[in-house]
C-alpha cells in the first residue's frame, strides 16, 4: 500500500519530522472532504485504525510545527518539482503515463509533483478523457466538492454582511 518511510526537514529549531506517505494521503483525503467511510470504501486495505494513527501522527508532528517560510522546502522534499513551471518534456511524459493507464497518484510520484498539480494539468490540457473511468469519477467527485465548498463560502460571506 502506501510507503511508511519518513524523512526529516531541518529548520532553525533543528530536525522536524515529516509525515509518512500514508498519513499524508489520509490527511489529503480528509482535507478534500472525504468522510472516513468514503476513504475506507476507496481504499479497502485501509482501516479505521490507519486513519486514527494518521491523526495521532499529525498531532505529534504538529507539536513542532514548521514555520511558513520552511513550507516550500518541506513540500519539495516530498515533491521535488512542486510549484515549478511545467516543461514540454514533462507534458510529453504526462501524456505517456496517462496513455499507459497510470493513476494520478502514480503519475505524481513519477513526476515529483503533487496530485493536485497533476489533476490541474490534465484538466488544462484537456486530457481528462485519457484518465481511466475510475480516475475520471474521482476527479468529478473532487471538482464537485470544490464547487460545493465555493458555494458554501459565498453563502457564508453573504450571511456575514447582514
C-alpha positions as CSV (number, residue, x, y, z in Angstrom):
1,X,0.0,0.0,0.0
2,X,1.4,3.4,0.9
3,X,5.0,3.8,1.9
4,X,5.7,4.3,5.6
5,X,9.1,5.9,5.1
6,X,9.7,9.2,6.9
7,X,12.2,11.9,6.3
8,X,13.2,15.0,8.3
9,X,13.2,18.6,7.4
10,X,15.8,20.8,9.1
11,X,14.5,24.2,10.3
12,X,16.1,26.8,12.5
13,X,14.8,24.8,15.5
14,X,16.5,21.6,14.4
15,X,15.1,18.5,12.6
16,X,11.4,18.4,12.1
17,X,9.9,15.0,11.1
18,X,7.7,15.0,8.1
19,X,4.6,12.9,7.9
20,X,4.6,9.4,6.5
21,X,3.3,9.0,2.9
22,X,0.3,7.1,4.3
23,X,-0.6,9.8,6.8
24,X,-0.2,12.5,4.1
25,X,-2.5,10.5,1.8
26,X,-5.2,10.1,4.5
27,X,-4.9,13.8,5.6
28,X,-5.2,15.0,2.0
29,X,-8.4,12.9,1.5
30,X,-9.8,14.3,4.7
31,X,-8.9,17.8,3.7
32,X,-10.6,17.2,0.3
33,X,-13.8,16.4,2.2
34,X,-13.8,12.7,2.2
35,X,-15.5,11.0,5.2
36,X,-13.8,8.1,6.9
37,X,-16.3,5.7,5.3
38,X,-15.6,7.1,1.8
39,X,-11.8,6.7,2.4
40,X,-12.3,3.1,3.6
41,X,-14.5,2.3,0.6
42,X,-12.0,3.8,-1.9
43,X,-9.1,2.0,-0.2
44,X,-10.3,-1.4,1.1
45,X,-6.9,-2.3,2.5
46,X,-7.1,0.7,4.9
47,X,-8.8,0.5,8.3
48,X,-10.2,3.0,10.8
49,X,-7.0,2.3,12.9
50,X,-4.9,3.7,10.0
51,X,-7.0,6.9,10.0
52,X,-6.7,7.2,13.8
53,X,-2.9,6.5,13.6
54,X,-2.6,9.2,10.9
55,X,-4.4,11.7,13.2
56,X,-2.1,10.8,16.1
57,X,1.0,11.3,13.8
58,X,-0.2,14.7,12.7
59,X,-0.7,15.7,16.3
60,X,2.8,14.5,17.3
61,X,4.4,16.3,14.4
62,X,2.2,19.4,15.0
63,X,3.9,19.9,18.3
64,X,7.0,21.1,16.4
65,X,5.1,22.8,13.6
66,X,7.2,24.1,10.6
67,X,7.3,27.8,10.1
68,X,5.6,29.0,6.9
69,X,8.9,30.1,5.4
70,X,10.0,26.4,5.5
71,X,6.8,25.1,3.9
72,X,8.0,25.2,0.3
73,X,11.2,23.4,1.2
74,X,9.2,20.8,3.1
75,X,6.8,20.2,0.2
76,X,9.7,19.9,-2.2
77,X,11.3,17.2,-0.1
78,X,8.3,15.0,-0.9
79,X,7.5,16.5,-4.4
80,X,10.8,17.9,-5.9
81,X,9.1,19.6,-8.8
82,X,6.3,21.2,-6.7
83,X,5.4,24.7,-7.9
84,X,7.9,24.5,-10.8
85,X,7.0,25.6,-14.3
86,X,5.9,22.7,-16.5
87,X,8.4,21.8,-19.3
88,X,7.3,20.4,-22.7
89,X,9.2,17.2,-21.8
90,X,7.1,16.8,-18.6
91,X,3.9,17.2,-20.6
92,X,5.0,14.6,-23.0
93,X,5.8,12.3,-20.1
94,X,2.4,13.1,-18.5
95,X,0.7,12.1,-21.7
96,X,2.7,8.8,-22.0
97,X,1.9,7.9,-18.4
98,X,-1.8,8.7,-18.9
99,X,-1.9,6.5,-22.1
100,X,-0.2,3.7,-20.1
101,X,-3.1,3.8,-17.7
102,X,-1.3,5.2,-14.6
103,X,-3.3,6.8,-11.8
104,X,-2.9,10.4,-10.8
105,X,-1.1,9.3,-7.7
106,X,1.3,7.2,-9.6
107,X,2.0,10.0,-12.1
108,X,2.5,12.4,-9.2
109,X,5.2,10.2,-7.7
110,X,6.9,9.6,-11.1
111,X,7.0,13.3,-12.0
112,X,7.8,14.6,-8.5
113,X,4.7,16.8,-8.3
114,X,1.6,16.9,-6.1
115,X,-1.6,15.1,-7.1
116,X,-3.5,18.4,-7.4
117,X,-0.9,19.7,-9.8
118,X,-1.3,16.6,-12.0
119,X,-5.1,16.9,-12.0
120,X,-4.9,20.6,-12.8
121,X,-2.5,20.0,-15.7
122,X,-4.7,17.2,-17.1
123,X,-7.7,19.4,-17.0
124,X,-5.9,22.4,-18.5
125,X,-4.6,20.3,-21.4
126,X,-8.0,18.7,-22.0
127,X,-6.7,15.2,-21.3
128,X,-9.4,14.1,-18.8
129,X,-10.8,11.6,-21.3
130,X,-7.4,9.8,-21.2
131,X,-8.0,9.0,-17.5
132,X,-9.4,5.7,-16.5
133,X,-13.1,5.7,-15.7
134,X,-12.3,5.3,-12.0
135,X,-9.9,8.3,-12.1
136,X,-12.4,10.3,-14.0
137,X,-15.0,9.6,-11.3
138,X,-12.5,10.5,-8.6
139,X,-11.8,13.8,-10.4
140,X,-15.5,14.5,-10.8
141,X,-16.0,14.0,-7.0
142,X,-13.1,16.3,-6.2
143,X,-14.5,19.0,-8.5
144,X,-18.0,18.6,-7.1
145,X,-16.6,19.0,-3.5
146,X,-14.7,22.2,-4.6
147,X,-17.9,23.6,-6.2
148,X,-19.9,22.9,-3.0
149,X,-17.1,24.4,-0.9
150,X,-17.0,27.5,-3.1
151,X,-20.8,27.8,-2.9
152,X,-20.8,27.4,0.8
153,X,-18.1,30.1,1.1
154,X,-20.1,32.5,-1.0
155,X,-23.2,31.8,1.2
156,X,-21.2,32.4,4.4
157,X,-19.9,35.7,3.1
158,X,-23.4,36.9,2.4
159,X,-24.6,35.9,5.9
160,X,-21.7,37.7,7.5
161,X,-22.7,41.0,5.8
162,X,-26.2,41.0,7.3
